[in-house]
Amino acid sequence: MKNFPKLVTQAIKPLTVSLALLFPAAVIAADEAPLTPFHAVYTAYKWGDDVGTAEMTLKKLSPAQYSLTYSSHVSKFFLSDKRYEHSIFDVADGELVPDEYHYSRSGTGPDKKLSVRFEGGENPTITVDNEKTMAWQGELDNQIYRIELPRQLAAGAEASAFDFINYRGQQRHYGVKVLGEETLTLPYGKLDTIKVKLVRDSNKRETFIWFAPELDYNLVRLQQFKDGDEQGDIKLKSYTRH
């Protein structure tokens, strides 16, 4: 139960990638994959119980700029956890380029906030909370993988890797392995999906994600285990294209 506040957002420890170097075949095809604005609502489960909701929304701000938000609100007994992520990114030469990322968390335990800015130019930099600065070497932010990975799957990718700045302002790297196709029955209904697994250095935590080609290859389920015990599970409830 002590891990409950980490149910949704830490379960989705996002991925990012320097695509041209790591998966060139996918980049070429993904260049042609348009971004379809959408709004998705998920039901969050813990130990099989409905404990809250999560939402993800992609909006087009201009011909080349988008906004991606992810929020979750879960509670059980006397514990609660509310989180919000907001990314602003551009599409340049077919690649997703982060501009700014904001994160906040409230509920049981200490509240947290984080802001990350990505600045190009002669010496590309990443600035965390207007204080910590590091060289920008192609990392994405904490959640753009939720848009980039569907593009790679649509291009036929069977494996990939992502470098990113997580919600703590730390540099991280994960691999992605496609496990195969699976038909799921979700609150949304029955969907044919592609199942993937996040590949980490540590084997203590396992994360599985399902994407549905029928719904623009977007995320429809995520399930995480730690030391063999389920930590959380979110399942698609509704999906609307905008």
Secondary structure, DSSP 8 states (H G I E B T S, - for coil): -TTGGGTTTTTS------HHHH-HHHHHHHTT-----EEEEEEEEETTEEEEEEEEEEEEEETTEEEEEEEEEEEETTEEEEEEEEEEEEEETTEEEEEEEEEEEEESS--EEEEEEEE-SSS-EEEETTTEEEE-SS-B-SSTHHHHHHHHHHTT-SEEEEEEE-TTS-EEEEEEEEEEEEEEEETTEEEEEEEEEEE-S-SSEEEEEEEEGGGTTEEEEEEEEETTEEEEEEEEEEEEE-
